[in-house]
C-alpha cells in the first residue's frame, strides 16, 4: 500500500544520542499514522535513495547532530531540505561504504526519486560515544519531537486534502 508520507528515522543504536532518530521513528511507528510509513535505518544512505521514494509526496528524515552553543542538547529543529539544504553537519565523513543522510538525499536527487517535499528533523545530542542509552536530554526531547512531527504531518495531510 502506497502512502503519501515516508518517515525515516536514522541513527545507530549503540552510539548514545545518535539513536535519537531511531527512537523518534519508533514512537511514530507506534502511533500508527494512517498516511505514513515509518522505517528505521542504521545505514540511511541506501534507504534514502530507494526508487520507491518516487511514489512519496513528503519525505521526513529524523537524525541526530551534535549540540552546540546555538542548539543545546535536547533541542530540535525542522529544516526544509528543498528550500535551504541541511545546513547542519550530521555526517563526519562520507565514502562509498558509509553513505549517510546527506549523501543519500543527494543520490536520490541525482536518481530523480527525491520527493518534492523533504523535511529533516534534527535532534541535538551531547553524547555520541559507544553506549546503548541516550542522554537524559535526548530522552526528554524525543516524545516532544514525536508530538511535533505528528502535528506537522496532520497539518500537511489536511492541507493536501483541501487542495485536492
Backbone as a chain_set.jsonl record, in Angstrom:
{"seq": "XXXXXXXXXXXXXXXXXXXXXXXXXXXXXXXXXXXXXXXXXXXXXXXXXXXXXXXXXXXXXXXXXXXXXXXXXXXXXXXXXXXXXXXXXXXXXXXXXXXXXXXXXXXXXXXXXXXXXXXXXXXXXXXXXXXXXXXXXXXXXXXXXXXXXXXXXXXXXXXXXXXX", "coords": {"N": [[0.839, -1.174, 0.0], [0.663, 2.139, -0.931], [1.748, 5.1, 0.607], [1.372, 8.601, 1.178], [3.312, 9.808, 2.741], [6.572, 9.28, 3.868], [8.469, 8.322, 6.583], [11.655, 8.382, 7.879], [13.678, 7.228, 10.294], [16.87, 7.832, 11.476], [20.09, 6.654, 12.565], [22.294, 5.178, 15.041], [21.997, 2.457, 17.131], [23.836, 1.729, 19.136], [25.317, 3.959, 19.834], [24.889, 6.017, 21.788], [23.459, 9.182, 21.937], [23.074, 9.22, 19.212], [21.088, 7.527, 18.539], [18.726, 8.9, 18.598], [17.072, 9.625, 16.366], [16.155, 7.111, 15.61], [14.732, 6.361, 17.897], [12.696, 8.296, 17.907], [11.415, 7.65, 15.5], [10.487, 5.096, 16.149], [8.558, 5.795, 18.067], [6.772, 7.162, 16.419], [6.044, 5.122, 14.677], [4.693, 3.461, 16.434], [2.525, 5.085, 16.87], [0.92, 4.722, 14.707], [0.36, 6.289, 12.263], [-1.99, 7.112, 9.842], [-1.481, 7.989, 7.206], [1.164, 7.549, 6.678], [4.262, 5.811, 6.255], [6.699, 4.241, 8.243], [10.125, 3.869, 8.762], [13.154, 2.502, 10.123], [16.545, 3.242, 10.041], [19.809, 2.205, 10.222], [21.856, 2.508, 8.501], [21.43, 4.873, 6.579], [21.868, 5.899, 3.973], [21.546, 4.257, 1.557], [18.847, 3.521, 1.888], [17.551, 5.964, 1.693], [17.869, 6.548, -0.94], [16.211, 4.922, -2.301], [14.292, 3.629, -4.959], [11.523, 3.53, -4.663], [10.855, 5.852, -3.395], [10.037, 7.646, -5.261], [7.303, 7.497, -5.388], [6.388, 8.793, -3.205], [5.105, 11.699, -1.566], [5.874, 13.382, 0.505], [8.804, 13.328, 2.246], [10.139, 12.551, 5.325], [12.868, 12.929, 7.342], [14.566, 11.891, 10.2], [17.136, 12.711, 12.3], [20.151, 12.745, 14.288], [22.317, 15.286, 15.631], [25.342, 16.88, 16.71], [25.137, 18.788, 19.654], [25.484, 22.326, 20.069], [26.529, 25.727, 20.788], [24.395, 27.183, 19.718], [22.414, 25.322, 19.441], [21.275, 23.611, 21.878], [21.711, 20.52, 23.766], [19.06, 18.257, 23.493], [17.365, 19.958, 22.202], [15.534, 20.604, 19.151], [15.038, 20.903, 15.606], [13.288, 21.734, 12.566], [14.067, 21.37, 9.19], [13.598, 22.491, 5.93], [14.527, 20.706, 3.375], [14.571, 21.067, 0.578], [14.289, 23.823, 0.343], [16.445, 24.993, 1.715], [18.538, 23.216, 2.059], [20.471, 20.971, 4.158], [22.22, 22.208, 6.058], [23.297, 21.59, 8.51], [25.768, 19.695, 9.931], [25.558, 16.331, 9.979], [27.047, 14.229, 9.429], [30.21, 12.842, 9.664], [32.078, 12.045, 7.825], [32.223, 10.911, 4.445], [32.106, 8.053, 2.501], [32.039, 5.505, -0.027], [31.095, 3.321, 1.359], [29.869, 4.161, 3.659], [27.598, 5.832, 3.314], [25.765, 8.536, 4.291], [22.991, 10.486, 5.613], [22.953, 13.006, 4.184], [24.392, 12.3, 1.862], [22.734, 10.233, 0.926], [20.357, 11.643, 0.341], [21.326, 13.36, -1.629], [22.014, 11.465, -3.561], [19.477, 10.355, -4.106], [18.275, 12.606, -5.263], [19.879, 12.875, -7.547], [19.18, 10.538, -8.864], [16.612, 11.1, -9.477], [14.463, 10.514, -7.776], [13.884, 11.822, -5.473], [11.465, 13.096, -3.324], [9.119, 15.843, -3.81], [8.819, 17.334, -1.534], [10.822, 17.546, 1.285], [11.429, 17.11, 4.575], [13.603, 17.631, 7.223], [14.145, 16.6, 10.413], [16.092, 17.538, 12.988], [17.584, 16.396, 15.848], [19.268, 17.45, 18.666], [22.116, 16.222, 20.28], [24.365, 15.189, 22.974], [26.124, 13.164, 23.623], [27.881, 10.9, 21.844], [29.258, 8.617, 22.079], [30.175, 5.113, 22.368], [27.447, 3.587, 23.607], [24.507, 2.217, 24.963], [22.307, 3.67, 25.649], [20.435, 6.704, 25.4], [21.178, 10.139, 26.204], [19.875, 11.952, 29.06], [18.8, 14.396, 28.239], [18.174, 13.994, 25.52], [16.439, 11.826, 25.802], [14.321, 13.099, 27.103], [13.555, 14.887, 25.121], [12.697, 13.405, 22.877], [9.909, 12.387, 23.033], [8.567, 14.884, 22.827], [9.403, 15.707, 20.3], [8.24, 13.698, 18.731], [5.505, 14.284, 19.114], [5.451, 16.798, 17.873], [6.115, 16.142, 15.193], [3.945, 14.484, 14.536], [1.875, 16.379, 14.693], [2.709, 18.171, 12.657], [2.577, 16.492, 10.393], [-0.164, 15.867, 10.369], [-1.228, 18.419, 9.828], [-0.104, 18.833, 7.294], [-1.316, 16.769, 5.807], [-3.986, 17.553, 6.032], [-3.925, 20.029, 4.651], [-3.21, 19.077, 2.151], [-5.479, 17.571, 1.48], [-7.338, 19.61, 1.298], [-6.555, 20.919, -0.987], [-6.946, 19.11, -2.982]], "CA": [[0.0, 0.0, 0.0], [1.435, 3.375, -1.012], [1.332, 6.182, 1.492], [1.966, 9.841, 0.682], [4.38, 10.269, 3.632], [7.521, 8.284, 4.376], [9.282, 8.815, 7.684], [12.855, 7.566, 8.049], [14.464, 7.536, 11.486], [18.262, 7.448, 11.23], [20.988, 6.658, 13.715], [22.897, 3.903, 15.432], [21.529, 2.094, 18.473], [24.918, 1.557, 20.104], [26.148, 5.166, 19.892], [24.326, 7.046, 22.657], [22.439, 10.087, 21.405], [22.864, 9.002, 17.786], [19.863, 6.737, 18.37], [17.559, 9.768, 18.756], [16.19, 9.489, 15.202], [15.53, 5.788, 15.674], [13.744, 6.403, 18.98], [11.543, 9.093, 17.452], [10.7, 6.865, 14.487], [9.743, 4.048, 16.863], [7.375, 6.44, 18.642], [5.833, 7.459, 15.329], [5.527, 3.845, 14.186], [3.71, 3.008, 17.425], [1.356, 5.968, 16.763], [0.135, 4.261, 13.556], [-0.13, 7.391, 11.432], [-2.654, 6.469, 8.713], [-0.984, 8.427, 5.903], [2.624, 7.496, 6.687], [5.005, 4.596, 6.557], [7.836, 4.591, 9.085], [11.224, 2.909, 8.755], [14.328, 2.815, 10.927], [17.73, 2.951, 9.231], [21.127, 2.439, 10.816], [22.687, 2.908, 7.355], [20.346, 5.516, 5.834], [22.187, 6.332, 2.612], [20.888, 3.443, 0.531], [17.405, 3.579, 2.092], [17.044, 7.253, 1.229], [17.952, 6.605, -2.397], [15.342, 3.852, -2.78], [13.453, 4.08, -6.082], [10.12, 3.669, -4.263], [10.625, 7.23, -2.943], [9.377, 8.365, -6.341], [5.859, 7.439, -5.154], [6.132, 9.516, -1.963], [4.961, 13.147, -1.741], [6.602, 14.036, 1.588], [9.795, 12.506, 2.94], [10.587, 13.102, 6.603], [14.071, 12.27, 7.854], [14.864, 12.281, 11.577], [18.527, 12.358, 12.57], [20.793, 13.443, 15.406], [23.516, 16.071, 15.372], [25.986, 17.345, 17.944], [24.703, 20.058, 20.229], [26.477, 23.392, 20.1], [26.028, 26.889, 21.537], [23.113, 27.621, 19.15], [21.466, 24.205, 19.506], [21.63, 22.829, 23.069], [21.268, 19.125, 23.821], [17.631, 18.105, 23.747], [16.573, 20.808, 21.313], [15.387, 20.05, 17.805], [14.519, 21.846, 14.61], [12.891, 21.185, 11.274], [14.686, 22.029, 8.052], [13.042, 22.136, 4.629], [15.721, 20.369, 2.593], [14.492, 21.652, -0.766], [14.402, 25.276, 0.42], [17.727, 25.506, 2.206], [19.531, 22.177, 2.307], [20.542, 20.531, 5.545], [22.784, 23.292, 6.852], [23.827, 21.071, 9.759], [26.562, 18.514, 9.62], [25.245, 15.143, 10.767], [27.928, 13.187, 8.915], [31.597, 13.269, 9.857], [32.835, 11.727, 6.628], [31.443, 10.101, 3.513], [32.749, 7.236, 1.482], [31.022, 4.678, -0.682], [30.586, 2.288, 2.266], [29.169, 4.77, 4.783], [26.783, 6.922, 2.797], [24.857, 8.993, 5.333], [21.755, 11.17, 5.242], [23.186, 13.979, 3.12], [24.754, 11.554, 0.654], [21.547, 9.526, 0.45], [19.444, 12.617, -0.274], [21.96, 13.793, -2.883], [21.889, 10.363, -4.516], [18.065, 10.297, -4.505], [18.052, 13.722, -6.194], [20.557, 12.545, -8.809], [18.417, 9.46, -9.499], [15.289, 11.608, -9.818], [13.426, 9.926, -6.937], [13.685, 12.616, -4.261], [10.133, 13.709, -3.341], [9.096, 17.298, -3.951], [8.952, 17.905, -0.203], [11.687, 16.791, 2.195], [11.637, 17.769, 5.858], [14.578, 16.957, 8.077], [14.071, 16.968, 11.82], [17.378, 17.285, 13.616], [17.542, 16.456, 17.306], [20.648, 17.688, 19.078], [22.566, 15.403, 21.404], [25.651, 15.541, 23.562], [26.999, 12.009, 23.816], [27.84, 10.003, 20.695], [30.2, 7.53, 22.35], [29.539, 3.797, 22.474], [26.555, 3.499, 24.765], [23.213, 1.724, 24.5], [21.216, 4.546, 26.075], [20.543, 8.116, 25.053], [21.307, 11.035, 27.359], [18.603, 12.4, 29.634], [18.276, 15.497, 27.418], [17.561, 13.407, 24.324], [15.297, 11.038, 26.276], [13.246, 14.042, 27.392], [13.153, 15.575, 23.893], [12.109, 12.522, 21.861], [8.436, 12.436, 22.999], [8.159, 16.197, 22.327], [9.624, 15.69, 18.85], [7.207, 12.821, 18.154], [4.254, 15.074, 19.083], [5.612, 17.855, 16.855], [6.032, 15.54, 13.854], [2.555, 14.071, 14.339], [1.106, 17.601, 14.413], [3.097, 18.683, 11.339], [2.046, 15.584, 9.37], [-1.624, 16.064, 10.32], [-1.475, 19.682, 9.114], [0.252, 18.642, 5.891], [-2.368, 15.934, 5.207], [-5.188, 18.394, 5.936], [-3.712, 20.984, 3.56], [-3.218, 18.293, 0.915], [-6.87, 17.222, 1.194], [-8.049, 20.839, 0.935], [-6.169, 21.338, -2.334], [-7.259, 18.093, -4.0]], "C": [[0.888, 1.242, 0.0], [0.862, 4.399, -0.046], [2.02, 7.457, 1.013], [3.154, 10.327, 1.504], [5.267, 9.093, 4.008], [8.38, 8.963, 5.422], [10.442, 7.847, 7.882], [13.613, 8.065, 9.273], [15.863, 6.989, 11.291], [19.067, 7.48, 12.521], [21.59, 5.285, 13.943], [22.548, 3.631, 16.89], [22.647, 2.105, 19.507], [25.792, 2.789, 20.277], [25.459, 6.312, 20.645], [23.245, 7.869, 21.982], [22.215, 9.933, 19.907], [21.593, 8.2, 17.522], [18.591, 7.589, 18.434], [16.577, 9.645, 17.588], [15.466, 8.157, 15.184], [14.441, 5.758, 16.747], [12.496, 7.174, 18.562], [10.728, 8.313, 16.419], [9.919, 5.719, 15.127], [8.46, 4.616, 17.462], [6.327, 6.743, 17.59], [5.245, 6.181, 14.741], [4.461, 3.318, 15.135], [2.432, 3.849, 17.377], [0.451, 5.588, 15.592], [-0.476, 5.411, 12.767], [-0.728, 6.813, 10.151], [-2.087, 6.831, 7.342], [0.528, 8.298, 5.768], [3.135, 6.079, 6.891], [6.274, 5.031, 7.282], [8.872, 3.481, 9.008], [12.343, 3.421, 9.651], [15.543, 2.372, 10.139], [19.004, 3.241, 10.009], [22.142, 2.8, 9.739], [21.756, 3.589, 6.353], [20.628, 5.831, 4.374], [21.442, 5.578, 1.538], [19.364, 3.508, 0.663], [16.798, 4.88, 1.59], [17.089, 7.391, -0.283], [17.109, 5.511, -3.049], [14.408, 4.373, -3.879], [11.983, 4.218, -5.711], [9.826, 5.057, -3.7], [9.919, 8.051, -4.008], [7.87, 8.401, -6.192], [5.432, 8.258, -3.937], [6.033, 11.015, -2.249], [5.756, 13.932, -0.701], [7.521, 13.016, 2.246], [10.204, 13.246, 4.199], [11.764, 12.262, 7.079], [14.304, 12.796, 9.26], [16.271, 11.799, 11.887], [19.053, 13.185, 13.733], [22.0, 14.223, 14.915], [24.086, 16.514, 16.713], [25.428, 18.695, 18.373], [25.853, 21.063, 20.146], [25.86, 24.593, 20.82], [24.687, 27.398, 20.994], [22.016, 26.576, 19.288], [21.821, 23.328, 20.706], [21.088, 21.394, 23.003], [19.797, 19.065, 24.211], [16.758, 19.031, 22.917], [16.452, 20.125, 19.954], [14.886, 21.141, 16.885], [14.168, 21.114, 13.337], [13.517, 22.039, 10.187], [13.974, 21.552, 6.796], [14.225, 21.937, 3.691], [15.715, 21.022, 1.218], [14.723, 23.167, -0.728], [15.805, 25.736, 0.81], [18.789, 24.438, 2.418], [19.595, 21.869, 3.789], [21.106, 21.618, 6.448], [23.366, 22.869, 8.182], [24.586, 19.801, 9.421], [26.183, 17.37, 10.542], [26.135, 13.983, 10.354], [29.357, 13.668, 9.059], [32.454, 12.975, 8.644], [32.012, 10.817, 5.743], [32.391, 9.311, 2.636], [31.688, 6.3, 0.935], [30.441, 3.605, 0.233], [29.788, 2.859, 3.431], [28.372, 5.992, 4.337], [25.747, 7.297, 3.841], [23.642, 9.705, 4.77], [21.972, 12.113, 4.069], [23.518, 13.282, 1.807], [23.57, 10.806, 0.066], [20.558, 10.455, -0.232], [20.015, 13.122, -1.593], [21.828, 12.722, -3.958], [20.449, 10.243, -5.008], [17.737, 11.409, -5.5], [18.669, 13.408, -7.549], [19.812, 11.463, -9.576], [17.007, 9.903, -9.891], [14.169, 11.03, -8.977], [13.18, 10.708, -5.653], [12.311, 13.29, -4.331], [10.214, 15.238, -3.423], [9.224, 17.997, -2.6], [9.78, 16.976, 0.677], [11.892, 17.633, 3.445], [12.64, 16.948, 6.638], [14.409, 17.499, 9.488], [15.396, 16.547, 12.445], [17.19, 17.424, 15.121], [18.982, 16.505, 17.795], [20.977, 16.915, 20.346], [23.945, 15.806, 21.867], [26.616, 14.383, 23.646], [26.832, 11.027, 22.654], [28.873, 8.898, 20.828], [29.431, 6.214, 22.401], [28.752, 3.693, 23.763], [25.184, 3.079, 24.239], [22.036, 2.589, 24.923], [21.499, 5.984, 25.644], [20.672, 8.934, 26.337], [19.922, 11.425, 27.853], [17.978, 13.503, 28.782], [17.572, 14.965, 26.176], [16.339, 12.579, 24.72], [14.087, 11.91, 26.57], [12.69, 14.644, 26.104], [12.397, 14.683, 22.909], [10.577, 12.54, 21.889], [7.893, 13.777, 22.497], [8.311, 16.257, 20.812], [8.574, 14.829, 18.161], [5.882, 13.576, 18.058], [4.32, 16.146, 18.001], [5.465, 17.285, 15.449], [4.605, 15.088, 13.566], [1.684, 15.274, 13.984], [1.417, 18.13, 13.016], [2.546, 17.813, 10.21], [0.529, 15.761, 9.249], [-1.974, 17.35, 9.576], [-1.173, 19.545, 7.63], [-0.828, 17.837, 5.176], [-3.643, 16.75, 5.038], [-5.075, 19.382, 4.771], [-3.765, 20.271, 2.209], [-4.642, 17.939, 0.496], [-7.667, 18.439, 0.753], [-7.729, 21.282, -0.484], [-6.486, 20.295, -3.394], [-8.682, 18.144, -4.454]], "O": [[1.77, 1.374, 0.849], [-0.353, 4.539, 0.091], [3.136, 7.398, 0.496], [3.928, 11.162, 1.035], [4.778, 8.04, 4.415], [8.945, 10.032, 5.19], [10.239, 6.642, 8.033], [14.126, 9.184, 9.286], [16.032, 5.811, 10.976], [18.762, 8.235, 13.445], [21.417, 4.363, 13.146], [22.774, 4.467, 17.765], [22.407, 2.466, 20.659], [26.896, 2.688, 20.81], [25.456, 7.45, 20.175], [22.241, 7.333, 21.513], [21.242, 10.474, 19.381], [21.082, 8.196, 16.402], [17.489, 7.05, 18.333], [15.368, 9.568, 17.808], [14.303, 8.078, 14.79], [13.363, 5.201, 16.534], [11.373, 6.747, 18.835], [9.497, 8.316, 16.461], [8.81, 5.406, 14.692], [7.4, 3.994, 17.377], [5.13, 6.599, 17.839], [4.079, 6.157, 14.349], [3.44, 2.79, 14.695], [1.372, 3.383, 17.793], [-0.671, 6.085, 15.497], [-1.696, 5.491, 12.624], [-0.038, 6.088, 9.435], [-2.208, 6.042, 6.405], [1.118, 8.869, 4.851], [2.533, 5.268, 7.594], [6.853, 6.07, 6.966], [8.55, 2.304, 9.167], [12.459, 4.621, 9.902], [15.578, 1.255, 9.622], [19.252, 4.379, 10.407], [23.196, 3.353, 10.055], [21.335, 2.962, 5.38], [19.685, 6.015, 3.603], [20.777, 6.184, 0.698], [18.662, 3.547, -0.348], [15.661, 4.898, 1.117], [16.419, 8.255, -0.848], [17.286, 5.214, -4.23], [13.807, 5.437, -3.734], [11.256, 4.955, -6.377], [8.658, 5.412, -3.54], [9.269, 9.048, -3.693], [7.212, 9.245, -6.8], [4.238, 8.397, -3.673], [6.781, 11.544, -3.072], [6.254, 15.02, -0.989], [7.075, 11.979, 2.737], [10.571, 14.42, 4.151], [11.665, 11.041, 7.202], [14.247, 14.003, 9.493], [16.568, 10.612, 11.752], [18.464, 14.198, 14.109], [22.624, 13.868, 13.916], [23.386, 16.518, 17.726], [25.27, 19.611, 17.566], [27.028, 20.694, 20.153], [24.78, 24.479, 21.399], [23.914, 27.991, 21.748], [20.83, 26.904, 19.256], [22.6, 22.386, 20.56], [20.135, 21.105, 22.279], [19.356, 19.74, 25.141], [15.534, 18.9, 22.929], [17.184, 19.182, 19.654], [14.375, 22.168, 17.33], [14.676, 20.028, 13.059], [13.5, 23.268, 10.253], [13.769, 20.353, 6.611], [14.851, 22.906, 3.265], [16.756, 21.482, 0.748], [15.289, 23.73, -1.665], [16.299, 26.742, 0.3], [19.865, 24.754, 2.927], [18.851, 22.445, 4.582], [20.528, 21.918, 7.492], [23.883, 23.709, 8.919], [24.083, 18.938, 8.701], [26.449, 17.42, 11.743], [25.994, 12.875, 10.872], [29.69, 14.773, 8.629], [33.486, 13.622, 8.462], [31.195, 10.038, 6.234], [33.36, 9.85, 2.099], [30.549, 6.315, 1.401], [29.398, 3.033, -0.082], [29.096, 2.112, 4.124], [28.478, 7.063, 4.936], [24.933, 6.462, 4.235], [23.304, 9.547, 3.596], [21.26, 12.034, 3.068], [22.981, 13.639, 0.758], [23.413, 10.749, -1.154], [19.984, 10.106, -1.264], [19.28, 13.294, -2.565], [21.564, 13.027, -5.12], [20.221, 10.049, -6.202], [17.008, 11.186, -6.466], [18.05, 13.648, -8.585], [19.809, 11.467, -10.807], [16.289, 9.162, -10.563], [13.018, 11.046, -9.412], [12.357, 10.305, -4.831], [12.023, 13.988, -5.303], [11.253, 15.834, -3.138], [9.691, 19.134, -2.534], [9.488, 15.787, 0.801], [12.453, 18.727, 3.386], [12.541, 15.723, 6.707], [14.517, 18.702, 9.724], [15.769, 15.374, 12.435], [16.697, 18.444, 15.605], [19.813, 15.695, 17.385], [20.242, 16.942, 21.333], [24.612, 16.64, 21.255], [27.825, 14.6, 23.733], [25.781, 10.405, 22.499], [29.312, 8.315, 19.837], [28.202, 6.199, 22.468], [29.311, 3.709, 24.86], [24.756, 3.541, 23.181], [20.891, 2.28, 24.596], [22.65, 6.409, 25.54], [20.316, 8.47, 27.42], [18.925, 11.251, 27.152], [16.759, 13.542, 28.62], [16.491, 15.437, 25.824], [15.313, 12.629, 24.041], [12.952, 11.507, 26.315], [11.488, 14.887, 26.004], [11.537, 15.173, 22.177], [9.977, 12.7, 20.826], [6.869, 13.809, 21.815], [7.448, 16.795, 20.119], [8.07, 15.206, 17.103], [5.208, 13.513, 17.03], [3.34, 16.372, 17.292], [4.777, 17.864, 14.609], [4.109, 15.29, 12.457], [0.853, 15.197, 13.08], [0.507, 18.495, 12.272], [2.1, 18.332, 9.187], [0.0, 15.799, 8.139], [-2.912, 17.369, 8.779], [-1.903, 20.08, 6.796], [-1.219, 18.182, 4.06], [-4.309, 16.65, 4.007], [-6.02, 19.55, 4.0], [-4.304, 20.805, 1.24], [-4.981, 17.996, -0.686], [-8.572, 18.322, -0.074], [-8.543, 21.95, -1.121], [-6.316, 20.558, -4.585], [-9.087, 17.351, -5.304]]}, "num_chains": 1, "name": "protein.A"}
